[in-house]
């Protein structure tokens, strides 16, 4: 199977995850780029940021048209993460491949466990400025360092810290993710990391198309079932990456 076909298939899988679950698809982007398309960890995390920006922007338009974006809350949350995203973006280029892979494996495992537990944060929470700043900074650092959107972190943080209702949390999280990813990508522009666009473009194309199919699929399958399946997949990916990094 050629790398081009693998890029199409991997992109479709990421899109399906994003479309059906609303978040989390980008966390399987980096492993797909590394193990299916032969990207180095540094290249994969940079390419992951590009994919996150394009797919999140597409989804943000749909949520904005539905009036499901809290722009002020999202921009305030994003502002706290801009500097950490930029700093982490620069730092990631200087980390050893093994360390970057292990860090991503830990994040994937945490995301998988969260999916399996399926806890919904409370909607009525007192807003705390220090907590909002800390949560925004943490999300920015994760985005910059590992090239993932962090929707599985942003959505509960927006609900629990900024009291954004669940009906608007996904759309608002996309705004935060795009801002952090853009800053991290600009920070990486000064490094020597390059990305093979001949493989990245078909990946992005099928990811966008797969997201629409994922939306339709989510209407036919119980969300809890999708979360369990995806949580199991993330744990498997985390284990494979950790083993590969240690061997």
C-alpha positions as CSV (number, residue, x, y, z in Angstrom):
1,X,0.0,0.0,0.0
2,X,1.5,3.4,-1.0
3,X,2.1,6.2,1.3
4,X,-0.5,8.3,-0.6
5,X,-3.2,5.7,0.0
6,X,-2.2,5.4,3.7
7,X,-2.5,9.2,4.0
8,X,-6.0,9.1,2.6
9,X,-7.1,6.3,5.0
10,X,-5.5,7.8,8.1
11,X,-7.0,11.2,7.3
12,X,-10.5,9.6,7.0
13,X,-10.1,7.9,10.3
14,X,-9.1,11.2,12.0
15,X,-12.1,12.9,10.4
16,X,-14.5,10.2,11.5
17,X,-13.3,10.6,15.1
18,X,-13.6,14.3,15.1
19,X,-17.0,14.3,13.5
20,X,-18.5,11.6,15.7
21,X,-17.0,12.7,19.0
22,X,-16.5,16.4,18.6
23,X,-13.0,16.2,19.9
24,X,-10.0,13.8,20.2
25,X,-9.4,13.0,16.6
26,X,-6.2,15.0,16.4
27,X,-4.6,12.9,19.1
28,X,-4.5,9.9,16.7
29,X,-3.0,12.2,14.0
30,X,0.5,12.2,15.3
31,X,0.8,8.4,15.8
32,X,-0.7,7.9,12.3
33,X,1.9,10.2,10.8
34,X,4.7,8.5,12.6
35,X,3.8,4.8,12.2
36,X,1.9,4.9,8.9
37,X,3.6,7.7,6.9
38,X,7.1,7.6,8.3
39,X,7.2,11.1,9.8
40,X,9.7,11.8,12.6
41,X,8.1,12.8,16.0
42,X,9.1,16.5,15.4
43,X,7.7,16.5,11.8
44,X,4.5,14.7,13.0
45,X,3.8,17.2,15.7
46,X,4.4,20.1,13.3
47,X,2.1,18.5,10.7
48,X,-0.4,17.8,13.4
49,X,-0.7,21.5,14.1
50,X,-1.5,22.2,10.5
51,X,-4.2,19.5,10.5
52,X,-5.6,20.8,13.7
53,X,-5.9,24.3,12.4
54,X,-7.6,23.3,9.1
55,X,-10.1,20.8,10.6
56,X,-10.9,22.9,13.6
57,X,-11.5,26.0,11.4
58,X,-13.9,24.0,9.3
59,X,-15.8,22.8,12.3
60,X,-15.8,26.3,13.9
61,X,-17.6,27.7,11.0
62,X,-20.4,25.2,11.4
63,X,-20.7,25.9,15.2
64,X,-20.6,29.7,14.6
65,X,-23.5,29.5,12.1
66,X,-25.5,27.7,14.8
67,X,-24.7,30.4,17.4
68,X,-22.8,27.8,19.6
69,X,-19.6,29.8,20.1
70,X,-18.9,32.0,23.2
71,X,-16.4,34.3,21.5
72,X,-15.4,36.4,24.6
73,X,-14.9,33.4,26.9
74,X,-13.0,31.6,24.2
75,X,-10.7,34.5,23.4
76,X,-10.0,35.1,27.1
77,X,-9.2,31.4,27.6
78,X,-7.0,31.4,24.5
79,X,-5.1,34.5,25.5
80,X,-3.7,32.7,28.6
81,X,-2.3,29.9,26.4
82,X,-0.6,31.9,23.7
83,X,2.8,32.4,25.4
84,X,3.0,28.8,26.7
85,X,2.0,27.6,23.2
86,X,4.8,29.6,21.6
87,X,7.4,28.6,24.2
88,X,6.4,24.9,23.9
89,X,6.5,25.1,20.1
90,X,10.1,26.2,20.2
91,X,11.1,23.7,22.9
92,X,9.6,20.7,21.1
93,X,12.1,21.1,18.3
94,X,15.0,20.6,20.8
95,X,13.5,17.6,22.6
96,X,14.8,14.0,21.8
97,X,12.5,11.9,19.7
98,X,12.1,9.3,22.5
99,X,11.1,12.0,25.1
100,X,8.5,13.5,22.7
101,X,7.1,10.1,21.9
102,X,6.8,9.1,25.6
103,X,5.1,12.4,26.4
104,X,2.6,11.8,23.7
105,X,2.0,8.3,24.9
106,X,1.2,9.6,28.4
107,X,-1.2,12.1,27.0
108,X,-2.9,9.5,24.8
109,X,-3.3,7.2,27.8
110,X,-4.9,10.0,29.9
111,X,-7.2,10.9,27.1
112,X,-8.2,7.2,26.6
113,X,-9.0,6.8,30.3
114,X,-11.1,10.0,30.3
115,X,-13.1,8.7,27.4
116,X,-13.7,5.4,29.1
117,X,-14.8,7.1,32.4
118,X,-17.2,9.4,30.5
119,X,-17.6,11.9,33.3
120,X,-19.4,15.1,32.5
121,X,-18.2,18.2,34.4
122,X,-20.8,20.2,36.3
123,X,-22.3,23.2,34.4
124,X,-22.8,25.5,37.4
125,X,-19.3,26.4,38.5
126,X,-18.0,29.7,40.0
127,X,-15.5,31.3,37.6
128,X,-12.0,31.8,39.0
129,X,-9.6,34.0,37.1
130,X,-6.5,32.2,38.4
131,X,-8.0,28.8,37.5
132,X,-9.0,30.1,34.0
133,X,-5.5,31.4,33.4
134,X,-3.9,28.2,34.6
135,X,-6.1,26.0,32.5
136,X,-5.6,28.1,29.4
137,X,-1.8,28.1,29.9
138,X,-1.8,24.4,30.4
139,X,-3.8,23.8,27.2
140,X,-1.5,26.1,25.3
141,X,1.6,24.3,26.4
142,X,0.1,20.9,25.4
143,X,-0.9,22.2,22.0
144,X,2.5,23.7,21.4
145,X,4.6,20.8,22.6
146,X,2.7,17.8,21.2
147,X,0.9,19.3,18.2
148,X,-2.6,18.2,19.3
149,X,-5.7,20.3,19.7
150,X,-6.6,19.1,23.2
151,X,-10.4,19.3,22.7
152,X,-10.8,16.6,25.3
153,X,-9.1,19.0,27.8
154,X,-10.5,22.2,26.5
155,X,-14.2,21.3,26.6
156,X,-14.3,20.2,30.3
157,X,-12.1,23.2,31.2
158,X,-14.4,25.7,29.6
159,X,-17.4,24.2,31.3
160,X,-15.8,23.8,34.8
161,X,-13.6,26.9,34.8
162,X,-15.4,29.5,32.7
163,X,-19.0,28.2,33.2
164,X,-19.6,27.9,29.4
165,X,-22.7,25.7,28.9
166,X,-22.1,22.3,27.3
167,X,-24.1,23.4,24.3
168,X,-21.5,25.9,23.4
169,X,-18.4,24.3,24.9
170,X,-17.3,22.3,21.8
171,X,-17.6,25.3,19.5
172,X,-15.8,27.6,21.9
173,X,-13.0,25.0,22.4
174,X,-12.4,25.1,18.6
175,X,-11.6,28.8,18.8
176,X,-9.2,28.2,21.7
177,X,-7.5,25.3,19.8
178,X,-7.1,27.3,16.6
179,X,-5.5,30.3,18.4
180,X,-3.0,28.0,20.3
181,X,-2.1,25.9,17.3
182,X,-1.5,29.0,15.1
183,X,0.9,30.5,17.6
184,X,2.7,27.2,18.1
185,X,3.0,26.7,14.3
186,X,4.5,30.2,13.9
187,X,7.0,29.5,16.7
188,X,8.1,26.3,14.9
189,X,8.6,28.2,11.6
190,X,12.0,29.3,13.0
191,X,13.1,25.8,13.4
192,X,14.6,23.4,10.8
193,X,11.6,21.1,10.9
194,X,10.0,20.5,7.5
195,X,6.8,18.8,6.5
196,X,6.0,16.7,3.4
197,X,3.0,18.5,2.0
198,X,2.5,15.8,-0.7
199,X,1.3,13.5,2.0
200,X,-0.2,16.1,4.3
201,X,-2.7,17.6,1.8
202,X,-4.5,14.3,1.0
203,X,-4.5,13.6,4.8
204,X,-6.3,16.9,5.4
205,X,-8.7,16.5,2.5
206,X,-10.0,13.1,3.7
207,X,-10.0,14.3,7.4
208,X,-12.4,17.1,6.4
209,X,-14.6,14.8,4.4
210,X,-14.5,12.1,7.1
211,X,-15.7,14.7,9.7
212,X,-19.0,15.0,7.8
213,X,-19.4,11.2,7.7
214,X,-18.6,11.1,11.4
215,X,-21.5,13.5,12.1
216,X,-23.9,11.2,10.3
217,X,-22.4,8.2,12.1
218,X,-22.9,9.8,15.5
219,X,-26.6,9.9,14.9
220,X,-26.8,6.2,14.4
221,X,-24.5,5.0,17.2
222,X,-24.8,5.7,20.9
223,X,-22.3,8.4,22.0
224,X,-21.3,6.2,25.0
225,X,-20.4,3.3,22.6
226,X,-18.3,5.6,20.4
227,X,-16.5,6.9,23.4
228,X,-15.7,3.5,24.7
229,X,-14.4,2.4,21.3
230,X,-12.3,5.4,20.9
231,X,-11.0,5.3,24.5
232,X,-9.8,1.7,23.9
233,X,-8.1,2.8,20.7
234,X,-6.3,5.6,22.4
235,X,-5.0,3.2,25.2
236,X,-3.8,0.8,22.5
237,X,-2.0,3.6,20.7
238,X,-0.4,4.9,23.9
239,X,0.9,1.4,24.7
240,X,2.3,0.9,21.2
241,X,4.1,4.3,21.3
242,X,5.5,3.7,24.8
243,X,6.8,0.2,23.9
244,X,8.3,1.6,20.6
245,X,10.0,4.4,22.4
246,X,11.6,2.1,25.0
247,X,12.8,-0.6,22.7
